[in-house]
């Protein structure tokens, strides 16, 4: 089984912006409800495979998108 990771956001608008940008740039992500074990002001999170984590984090940084995590699923 491949290791999955999740990042959280402080607002739904940040999560939706991140989702749009990541998908528009061909990142394989999935939007999920924020896991209960993690606290967040936003009810949605983005899940992806660990193998693309470096690229996801670098990309979000270049776009100025703030997030919490990443965390293990």
C-alpha angles and dihedrals in degrees: 000000000000119000114251127204133194136206126200132209136212093231141019091242091058091049093049092047091050091047092051094047094046094048093044087056094049099254112155102233138146128213111224138169110273107268111250093234089067124064118225140154088225124070096214133065137182120243125197140156118277091236091071097040097106091052093046093050094046092047094050089048092055089052094048094240113155120213142162122243142332097234135178117258 
